[in-house]
Amino acid sequence: MERRGTMVALPHSDACERNKGPILEVLRGAFAGCTHVLEIGSGTGQHAVHFALAMPGLVWQPTEMAEAMPGLRKRIFNEGPRNLRAPVELDVMRTPWDLRRVDGAFTANTLHIMHWPQVQALFAGLPAVVKPGAVLAIYGPFRFRGEHTSPSNVSFDEMLRTRDPASGIRDFEAVDELARGAGFAFVADHPMPAHNQTLVWKLPVS
């Protein structure tokens, strides 16, 4: 593996660069009482590096599917601070997840890419790896009461479903039902730039 400081081609997402600042402002509050956060679907690792650098009191555990692991490993190795752990391979459909228990969980721009059984599996897998009082934060586009929040999200949803009919922007009510089934209570809806939301849930302490 390349040494830190050398020129390395890393995976890059323009969207991650645009939204990492606004998401961080929400996560600072949401994870204020947390010590160990699990990120499900870390993608390019840009979020993981940014959040770990900005919140040094948190241990941040990135995860990804096998095919995305090489690029993610490169970024974590070359840019990650000490509190950013080496990424772990995670397929939400393969249970039980081989992960340490955490008091925070985060995922961004995943639910509309996943097929619905994968979304269900994500929530079904969480109870085994989260501690009492754990916080769950999810970033991305959502529909509310069956309605999109903007014309651009209508177009985005159509593009997603044309590319993969099993994907698409999810209904908040359906996602909240899964969260409640996993023991989480809804806490907050934070409107974000580009017609996205950061939704926050929390487990009871006992």
C-alpha positions as CSV (number, residue, x, y, z in Angstrom):
1,M,0.0,0.0,0.0
2,E,1.2,3.5,-0.8
3,R,2.7,5.6,2.0
4,R,1.0,8.7,3.3
5,G,2.1,11.8,1.5
6,T,2.6,10.3,-1.9
7,M,0.4,11.2,-4.9
8,V,-2.4,8.6,-4.9
9,A,-5.4,8.5,-7.2
10,L,-8.4,8.5,-4.8
11,P,-12.1,8.0,-5.5
12,H,-14.0,11.3,-5.5
13,S,-17.6,12.4,-5.3
14,D,-18.5,16.1,-6.0
15,A,-21.7,15.6,-4.0
16,C,-19.8,14.5,-1.0
17,E,-17.6,17.7,-1.2
18,R,-20.7,19.8,-1.4
19,N,-22.7,18.3,1.4
20,K,-20.1,17.3,3.9
21,G,-20.1,20.7,5.6
22,P,-23.9,21.0,6.1
23,I,-24.1,17.3,7.3
24,L,-21.3,17.9,9.8
25,E,-23.2,20.7,11.4
26,V,-26.1,18.4,12.1
27,L,-23.9,15.5,13.2
28,R,-22.1,17.7,15.7
29,G,-25.3,18.0,17.7
30,A,-26.8,14.6,17.0
31,F,-23.6,12.7,18.0
32,A,-22.6,15.1,20.8
33,G,-23.1,12.3,23.4
34,C,-21.6,9.5,21.3
35,T,-18.1,8.0,21.4
36,H,-18.1,5.4,18.6
37,V,-20.0,5.8,15.3
38,L,-20.6,3.2,12.7
39,E,-20.9,4.5,9.1
40,I,-22.8,2.1,6.8
41,G,-21.8,2.6,3.1
42,S,-18.8,4.9,3.4
43,G,-18.3,5.2,-0.4
44,T,-15.3,7.3,-1.3
45,G,-14.5,7.9,2.3
46,Q,-14.7,11.7,1.9
47,H,-17.4,11.9,4.6
48,A,-15.5,9.6,7.0
49,V,-12.3,11.6,6.8
50,H,-14.1,15.0,7.1
51,F,-16.2,14.0,10.1
52,A,-13.4,12.2,11.9
53,L,-11.1,15.2,11.5
54,A,-13.8,17.6,12.7
55,M,-14.9,15.4,15.7
56,P,-11.7,14.0,17.2
57,G,-13.5,12.8,20.3
58,L,-15.4,10.2,18.2
59,V,-14.1,6.9,16.9
60,W,-15.5,6.6,13.4
61,Q,-15.8,3.1,11.8
62,P,-16.3,3.2,8.0
63,T,-17.8,0.2,6.2
64,E,-18.5,-0.7,2.6
65,M,-19.3,-3.5,0.2
66,A,-16.4,-5.6,-1.1
67,E,-16.2,-3.9,-4.5
68,A,-15.8,-0.4,-3.0
69,M,-13.2,-1.4,-0.4
70,P,-10.0,-0.8,-2.4
71,G,-10.6,2.9,-3.0
72,L,-12.0,3.4,0.5
73,R,-8.9,1.8,2.1
74,K,-6.6,4.1,0.1
75,R,-8.4,7.2,1.3
76,I,-8.5,6.1,4.9
77,F,-4.8,5.1,4.8
78,N,-3.7,8.4,3.1
79,E,-5.9,10.9,4.8
80,G,-7.5,9.4,7.9
81,P,-6.7,10.7,11.4
82,R,-6.1,8.4,14.3
83,N,-9.8,8.2,15.4
84,L,-10.8,6.9,11.9
85,R,-10.6,3.1,12.0
86,A,-9.6,0.9,9.1
87,P,-12.7,0.2,6.9
88,V,-14.6,-3.1,7.4
89,E,-16.4,-5.0,4.7
90,L,-20.1,-5.0,5.3
91,D,-23.0,-6.5,3.3
92,V,-26.1,-5.7,5.3
93,M,-27.8,-8.9,3.9
94,R,-25.2,-11.1,5.6
95,T,-26.0,-11.4,9.2
96,P,-24.9,-11.3,11.9
97,W,-22.6,-8.3,11.2
98,D,-19.1,-8.8,12.6
99,L,-18.8,-5.4,14.2
100,R,-18.2,-3.9,17.6
101,R,-21.2,-2.4,19.4
102,V,-21.5,1.4,18.9
103,D,-23.5,4.3,20.3
104,G,-24.0,6.0,17.0
105,A,-24.8,5.0,13.4
106,F,-24.8,7.0,10.2
107,T,-25.5,6.4,6.5
108,A,-25.6,8.8,3.6
109,N,-27.2,8.5,0.1
110,T,-27.7,4.7,0.5
111,L,-31.4,4.0,1.0
112,H,-32.4,5.2,-2.5
113,I,-29.6,3.1,-4.1
114,M,-30.4,-0.1,-2.1
115,H,-33.2,-2.4,-3.0
116,W,-36.0,-2.4,-0.4
117,P,-35.0,-5.8,1.1
118,Q,-31.5,-4.3,1.7
119,V,-33.1,-1.3,3.4
120,Q,-35.0,-3.7,5.6
121,A,-31.9,-5.7,6.3
122,L,-30.0,-2.6,7.4
123,F,-32.6,-1.8,10.1
124,A,-32.9,-5.5,11.1
125,G,-29.1,-5.7,11.6
126,L,-28.8,-2.5,13.7
127,P,-30.1,-3.8,17.1
128,A,-27.3,-6.3,17.4
129,V,-24.6,-3.7,17.1
130,V,-25.9,-0.6,18.9
131,K,-25.9,0.2,22.6
132,P,-28.9,1.5,24.6
133,G,-29.4,5.2,23.9
134,A,-27.7,5.0,20.4
135,V,-28.3,7.7,17.8
136,L,-29.1,6.9,14.2
137,A,-28.7,9.6,11.5
138,I,-29.6,9.1,7.8
139,Y,-28.9,11.6,5.1
140,G,-30.5,11.7,1.7
141,P,-33.7,12.5,-0.3
142,F,-37.1,11.3,1.0
143,R,-40.7,11.5,0.1
144,F,-43.2,12.6,2.7
145,R,-46.8,11.3,2.7
146,G,-46.1,10.0,-0.8
147,E,-45.0,13.4,-2.1
148,H,-41.5,14.5,-3.3
149,T,-40.0,17.6,-1.8
150,S,-39.0,19.2,-5.1
151,P,-39.3,18.8,-8.9
152,S,-35.6,17.9,-9.0
153,N,-36.3,15.0,-6.7
154,V,-39.0,13.8,-9.0
155,S,-36.5,13.8,-11.9
156,F,-33.9,12.1,-9.7
157,D,-36.3,9.4,-8.7
158,E,-37.3,8.8,-12.3
159,M,-33.6,8.4,-13.2
160,L,-33.0,6.0,-10.4
161,R,-35.9,3.8,-11.3
162,T,-35.1,3.8,-15.0
163,R,-31.5,2.7,-14.2
164,D,-32.7,0.1,-11.5
165,P,-36.4,-0.4,-11.0
166,A,-35.8,-1.7,-7.4
167,S,-34.1,1.5,-6.3
168,G,-35.7,5.0,-5.8
169,I,-36.3,7.7,-3.2
170,R,-37.9,6.1,-0.1
171,D,-41.0,7.2,1.8
172,F,-40.2,8.6,5.2
173,E,-43.1,6.8,6.8
174,A,-41.9,3.4,5.6
175,V,-38.4,4.1,6.8
176,D,-39.7,5.3,10.1
177,E,-41.7,2.1,10.5
178,L,-38.5,0.1,10.0
179,A,-36.7,2.3,12.5
180,R,-39.4,1.9,15.1
181,G,-39.4,-1.8,14.5
182,A,-35.7,-1.8,15.4
183,G,-36.5,0.1,18.7
184,F,-35.6,3.7,17.5
185,A,-37.8,6.7,18.2
186,F,-37.8,9.6,15.7
187,V,-36.1,12.7,17.0
188,A,-35.6,15.3,14.2
189,D,-35.8,16.1,10.5
190,H,-33.2,18.5,9.4
191,P,-33.8,20.0,5.9
192,M,-30.5,20.1,3.9
193,P,-29.3,21.8,0.7
194,A,-30.4,20.3,-2.6
195,H,-33.7,19.1,-1.2
196,N,-32.2,16.4,1.0
197,Q,-32.8,15.7,4.7
198,T,-30.8,14.4,7.7
199,L,-33.2,12.4,9.8
200,V,-32.3,11.4,13.3
201,W,-33.6,8.6,15.6
202,K,-32.6,7.5,19.0
203,L,-32.9,4.3,21.1
204,P,-34.2,4.5,24.6
205,V,-31.5,4.4,27.2
206,S,-32.9,1.2,28.8
